[in-house]
Amino acid sequence: MTKPLSLSQRGQIASRSAMRVDLEVYAEAIENLYHPTKNPEGALILNMAENNLSWPLLREKIETVALENGIPNWVSNYTSALGAASFREALAGFLSKFLCHCPISPDHLACSAGATPVIELTSWILADAGDVAVFPAPSYPVYTQDIGNKAAVERFDLVIQNTTNDRPTLNSKHLDETLTNIESQGKKFRMLILTSPDNPTGYIYSFEQLIEISDWCIEQEVHLIVNEIYGLSLIDTNHPELRADYQTEVDFVSFAQIMQDRQSDYLHLWYSLSKDLGSSGFRLGLVHSLNESFIKAYNNLNAPHMVSNYTQWTFQEVLSDHDFMADYIRKNQAALTESYVLVVKYLRAANVPYVPSRGSLFVWIDLSAFLKDDSVQAETDLWLEIYQKAKLLITPANGFGHQNRGHYRLVYTAISKTGLEEAMSRLSDFIKNKR
Ligand SMILES: Cc1ncc(COP(=O)(O)O)c(C=O)c1O
């Protein structure tokens, strides 16, 4: 074992800071995976935000691309650090047609190996060390590392008291209060980051809400970034089994439409193919911005984060087949809704409260009734107990930045349909025993 003191000070800190708290348990669980006949008592993984529901469709398409096309010469050379021109062209066409429903210029796109480096580099370019990025809570825990590890930007979790089972409505009054709070600490409110559909709640920000928030940010010179990484992973809220869960109808409308209208240097959008296309292993993410200096800075810094040209070329072919993409998105959303319905039926039967999701790969469930007390330790203990007794690995509660103890994220898209039935049946039994 090497001595940590051989590292720089920041290297020493990194050697002690795991990216996620559940990685050790995850490593154990994957050594003992559930199989209906070979390992029926095995572990079921519901903590990683992966979508495997439609991989067979994408795999077939990728295999066809590889079989039917010669690899172009540019693939073996260096390309633009923003992404090859032909790839960005295909991306822009895909985004315009399927996600954004407005024209997107390839000149306003910059690509890196997944959303993770996109978030890291965006933070580095837009904020200085010690500046603050605000996230309405609860929010994706790993944002903390993405904005903090290199850019040294601080995370501020904006907790709004919740009155409904939906997520509270963020408005400019909350932002005014947050600005005063951050400035009173002598710090700068630099970025506001929204995820829509949201991780973990599946909440979607309405168009009107996004306009109000955008105008506040433009006026205050705060960068607003909307992460639409789950933008095509939409649940059919009109499904007969689900309709009664939603008090209002909210259509997903891409933030790109507001960006196009406002033409501001303060509005940006993140996207990645990791979730909607279930292709997290290919590592393809992007930022869309009309801020020319931002794109120039990105170009100058992105070399370490570039996507391999072979991946760019493959996805250029996949994304520009719009008939395939339309079919894929439709089938993927149907599969997503089907799995979601299965999960909520079990939750309702077991009397477990949940936030009705409108999109994403998650259900945000409330197991607070089973906590020993209202502490973080009790949350961790319950999470581990669920793993040890039911062999179900859900996402631990740590790091989401909210204050209601006992809420957990359950990913329902990473395992097979049989696995999901088994998982929900085990969770129901666990709860029955607890009551
Ligand atoms: C909101 C959000 N942003 C970013 C990421 C990371 O995505 P990628 O695999 O493209 O780096 C995730 C993954 O879970 C996510 O949920």
The ligand as a MOL file (V3000), in Angstrom:
LIG
                    3D

  0  0  0     0  0            999 V3000
M  V30 BEGIN CTAB
M  V30 COUNTS 16 16 0 0 0
M  V30 BEGIN ATOM
M  V30 1 C -28.9220 14.8460 -12.7190 0
M  V30 2 C -27.7430 14.0910 -13.2190 0
M  V30 3 N -26.7440 14.7470 -13.8110 0
M  V30 4 C -25.6410 14.0980 -14.2560 0
M  V30 5 C -25.5050 12.7270 -14.1290 0
M  V30 6 C -24.2520 12.0620 -14.6490 0
M  V30 7 O -24.4590 11.6900 -15.9770 0
M  V30 8 P -23.3090 11.0940 -16.9110 0
M  V30 9 O -23.3190 9.6100 -16.7410 0
M  V30 10 O -23.7170 11.4740 -18.3220 0
M  V30 11 O -22.0230 11.6960 -16.5290 0
M  V30 12 C -26.5270 12.0050 -13.5210 0
M  V30 13 C -26.3970 10.5510 -13.3310 0
M  V30 14 O -27.0570 9.9450 -12.5180 0
M  V30 15 C -27.6890 12.7000 -13.0700 0
M  V30 16 O -28.7090 12.0600 -12.4860 0
M  V30 END ATOM
M  V30 BEGIN BOND
M  V30 1 1 1 2
M  V30 2 1 2 3
M  V30 3 2 2 15
M  V30 4 2 3 4
M  V30 5 1 4 5
M  V30 6 1 5 6
M  V30 7 2 5 12
M  V30 8 1 6 7
M  V30 9 1 7 8
M  V30 10 2 8 9
M  V30 11 1 8 10
M  V30 12 1 8 11
M  V30 13 1 12 13
M  V30 14 1 12 15
M  V30 15 2 13 14
M  V30 16 1 15 16
M  V30 END BOND
M  V30 END CTAB
M  END
